Amino acid sequence: MVFLNDLRFRQGTALILSASALDPSLAAAEALRRPHGVMRGVDYRGEQVLAAWQFVPGSSWSLVGKVDLAETEKPVRDLALASLLLALALGVASTLFLILRLRQLVRHSRDAQEALVTHYGYLARYANDIILLLDAKGNIVEANDRAVEAYGYDRGELLALRYGHLTDASFESAAGLGAEHGIVIESLHRRKDGSQFPAEASIRSMQVGQERYVQCILRDISERKEAEQEKRRLEELLAKVQKQEAIGRLAGGVAHDLNNALTAIQGYGELLKMKLPAGAGEMRSAEGILAAVARAARVTHGLLAFSEQLPLSWEPLELNALLSSSRQTLERVLGPEIVLELQAHPAALVVRGDAELLSQVFVHLADNARRAMPQGGRFTISLEGSRGQDNAETACLRMRDTGVGMSEEVRARLFEPFFTTQGFGQGAGLGLPIVFGIVRQHGGRIEVDSEQGRGTEFRIILPLARQAAIG
């Protein structure tokens, strides 16, 4: 196959340049075999071309057209390049915009975070609760002002301590239990001066980066504990008063019924004694009946006194004078082995009451002191003026012995009727219940302090009479 004319890319080739008609990569060779077609092949230069041919009807010629493949792809490449450059430009612009926006957001977030940290730092620093931050070993790494105030350390001193210096509660177990959801425990905490206070600690573990910390928020619960103790004391006191009142009502009812029976027995005994001739053998039996009635009457008198049902002869009484007039009786009750000491008040202390019943109070307490001092000792009665909880003026009679004292169990049952620590037949257990009832009937109260081996003190507090009522 011979080229008839000069070629585009090679001059002087007419009738000189030839190519094999059998080469299937040449479009002219394919035109000899097929009347028309399109193909991708190579030309005389060996360049990739896109070719098309068509047989010319009525002749032996075929028209062949071809173009370099590179020329056909150039617009596409140019468009692709333009698109790529546009995409790169948009990408760069978007990236710059995102970078600027992210920097703005980060700056805003940092400012907000710093404001939040400042806000919560302010709250933590000036909180009423104690706030401690500990590391994983229990060292104190941060503390608020309330902690410094509560423990009494300087801030530097506090931050140099471990949690174990402030409390005996185990840090390891508390931190472990508070790892996920936190725990609340109560324990005693120590101040710098060695004094202790109860605290309720809310403990939670937290992870900050690669470090583990433990946050402790503590509240001084001294007032709450004192309130709980006071509540228990008042509940116990109320229960004791209610018990005493119930026993008093029971004792009063029994005493009245027993008095009725004793009155009848006494009447029959006196009638029997009147009818017996002098010197009769039965006379002694009748006298024994009357003596037993008298002893039983003393028991009912004690029960009535405890139940606050004795009839009173109200009159103004000056306690210094009443105590002085009872000296001889008290000395006889105490015996020669016990020294009686009376300490009068420099001013007159006047109450309204029954002189005989108040004297019984002195006698019963003196007898109780005598039993507590079998080897002898000292019994002191002092008079003081004071003010009650309602700011009312009161008189206080302090009666102290140097005896064996009593246990808490005995003190709790001290005023129960028929309760006694003496052996059988040595006491009916009515002396102190009588004292309790008489004092209550006079509008007063009685308090007791005692310790085994260190004696006992009874305090009788009575309201002072008003001058108008006295005169």
Buried (B, 14 or more C-beta within 10 A) or exposed (E): BEBEEBBEEEEEBEEEBEBEBEEEBBBBBBBEEEEEBEBEBBBBEEEBBBBBBBBEEEEEEBEBEBEBBEEEEEEEEEEEEEEEEEEEEEEEEEEEEEEEEEEEEEEEEEEEEEEEEEEEEEEBEEBEBBBBBBBEEBBBEBBBBBBBEBBBBEEEEBBEBEBEBBBEBBBEEBBBBBBEEBBEBEBEBBEBEEEEBBBBBBBBBEEEEEEBBBBBBBBBBEEEBEEEEEEEEEEEEEEBEEEBEEBBEEBBEBBBEBBEEBEEBBEEBBEBBEEBEEEEEEBEBBBEBBEBBEEBBEBBBBBBBBBBBBEBEEEEBBBBBBBEEBEEEBBEBBEEEBEBEBEBBEEEBBBBBBBEBBBBBBBBBBBBBBBBBEEBBBBBBBBBBEEBEEEEEBBBBBBBBBBBBBEEEBBEBBBBBBBBBEEEEEBBBBBBBBBBBBBBBBEBBBEEBBEEEEBBBBBBBBBBBEEEEBE
